[in-house]
Amino acid sequence: MNGFTTSILHSDRRLGTESGSVHKPIHPSAQYAFNQVEDLVAVFQGRPGFSYARQGTPTTAALEAKITQMEEGANTVTFATGMAALSAVFLTLLRKGDHLISSQYIFGNTNSLLGTLQNLGVEVTLVDATDIEQVKAARRPNTRMVFVESLANPGTHIADLDGIGDWCAEEKLLYVLDNTLSTPWLRPGKAFKAGLVVNSLSKHIGGHANALGGAVTDTGLFDWSAYPNIADVYRSGKPQGWGLTQIKKKGLRDMGATLSSDAAHRIAAGAETLALRMGRACDNALALARALSGHPRVARVTYPGLEQHPQHERANRLFGGRYGALMAVELNADVDLFAFMNRLQVFVLATHLGDNRSLMLPVAHTIYYEMGPELRAQMGISDNQLRVSVGIEDVEDLIHDFEQALA
Ligand SMILES: *Cc1c(COP(=O)(O)O)cnc(C)c1O
């Protein structure tokens, strides 16, 4: 078996080139034609192939093969965005009266999506998933799924990822892991025994902030024959494929948030250098976090690579000395946050993360604005807190930019 980057670089070629093209071509066709009606019918009845582009194209399939390789999984379905991928998982696998245990440390939009699920009659319990006992204590007879992020956006909490995996395996619960922030390069979700792994392809995997996408990968570890919510029509063939079939039919075909071939091509081109970019971004983030944590105008730096981070040891054990590219930086209360940000020359004032460029956002004023001051205070989010997504620039430039703007 080849290494991570070799297998991604040669994936298209090994799956069969078209006219020798080393990239899978961008297929714009909305429909796919057949000479024999028997073949058309066969694709509708489950034979691998293409019919209508809402359910995928050869270009999205080539990207799916790459994500499957990265995650060391069995199969992948792509979506228009990461949120579409998460929506498809929750809405196609949970029913009214089911119970979901979720980490409380998750992306704000995912948190909002869980509210929608509750409106539809799904019970949701939010727990501090850094502590396995809290996850176990939330178990109910109707619990179907446990959801966590590998590295939490934006707080960088690290749940007890392998402990939860072992427990879910014992309990035969579906473990869904959002691997966006650490990426399969730091660790594939399968290593934590996740059944399904979700990735926002808009972030590190695409990496260039020029396309949106999302993916759901079935690791092959979960026994779908024990999962009650699979429709009879998808209970044929090996149980290993049932879950993703339902996600693809109900989540992609029926809900229609399909990744375009054009975006799939751009994400696939970006994905070729994931290991190089992610390695550099992690190194930059660690150097920046160390430089800032000693700065007299910085109150606190929250980054898993720093020894004072509550899950620093866990990060070492699970991710082997890489800590991702996201950090929270709180400036001293007497520093004018907006004046500081307006003086920056290199950092881009923008939301998003996992871009090649370093990005910065004042969290209380943006992603946590809707919550109001009381809830923010409860969550420990001060008005002077920044979310910093570190890119692949020359690290001296990043440190210098921070320092000159603070001076
Ligand atoms: C950004 C993000 C998403 C959503 O991805 P989009 O492609 O922007 O829809 C989901 N989960 C996490 C952890 C994210 O950071």
The ligand as a Gaussian input file, in Angstrom:
#p B3LYP/6-31G(d) Opt

LIG

0 1
 C      -16.950000      24.653000       8.398000
 C      -17.338000      23.460000       9.147000
 C      -18.462000      22.696000       8.756000
 C      -19.343000      23.101000       7.606000
 O      -18.686000      23.049000       6.395000
 P      -19.146000      23.943000       5.127000
 O      -18.435000      23.282000       3.992000
 O      -18.724000      25.341000       5.386000
 O      -20.635000      23.803000       5.035000
 C      -18.764000      21.578000       9.487000
 N      -18.015000      21.202000      10.550000
 C      -16.936000      21.899000      10.945000
 C      -16.141000      21.419000      12.114000
 C      -16.558000      23.040000      10.269000
 O      -15.485000      23.758000      10.674000

